[in-house]
């Protein structure tokens, strides 16, 4: 392409691993900046396929498809943390991958993740790795009950977890998660759940969005409210914790950190997600630059946008049949509706979200 044929703007092609709603929203945000996106995903009806320049329908283990994908794009990112780190490493040998594969390696294994956060000097629940029933018995003897048993890998939205209380059959709990390698975590008597979204640019600049208060039901996020009920000191500490993790990972892009607020005012890391996050969806309606746009800015090596909030807000996920109210929601004053274009509505599936702006700040 000659100079006169180049478009005004970054004129880069961003490859996205994963075709879910997060990939869809990343591509839409990138389009605002003149970035073109190509998605690789194995599912034929991926929501992101509707809004990108080109699609590659292939499994993440298909190195022939990954190699072709690498030839078609300038930089690669990913929209969910269960993309195999092997695929990210394969691509990183050919072009830039942001965030780097190490973020996937750390976040995909809960024992590795908790150990990493602890080594960063951050508070985490006490934990023990569990590979078999004997390990589980020893871990329960040390940590006590109640305790939370989680698969080490691939759990999300409450899946792959079991709470073990006094009188519960530990062996049955282990069977309920498929007898997979697991982690047992001491139960944290928290008073609320919060999360913080940080973004780190390719030049090392780092910014954060205001922490939000989250409410889960049946393991699935239902609402995120900003501002969260917390002191300025707690908000600053939450941001610091997110920034520490991003710096230690040499991270580029958006990183989400979920935290427990304890009765004594302390903060404990629950988990981190190396991607844009459900609890940050409110930023597209209540901030000057959304988490999606800032992720794409960081990945493309562009200056970061403002993370300032211009409104208080409550984001509500539309799960399963909730989405059938979309027409009434669209008529609400102050409601910003976002549907994901999914054709198969079912219980527990996130079909969209609505952000209600409650007050200008």
Secondary structure by P-SEA (a helix, b strand, c coil): ccccccccccbbbbbbccccaaaaaaaaaaaaacbbbbbbccccccccccccccccccccccaaaaaaaaaaccbbbbccccccaaaaaaaaacccccccaaaaaaaacaaaaaaaaaaacccccbbbbbccaaaaaaaaaaccccbbbbbcccccccccbbbbcccccaaaaaaaacccbbbbbccccccbbbbbbbbbccccbbbbccbbbbbbcccccccccccccccaaaaaaaaaaaaaaaaaaccccbbbbbbbbcccbbbbbcccccccccccccccccccccaaaaaaaaaaccccccccccccbbbbbbccccccaaaaaaacccbbbbbccccccccccccbbbbbbcccc
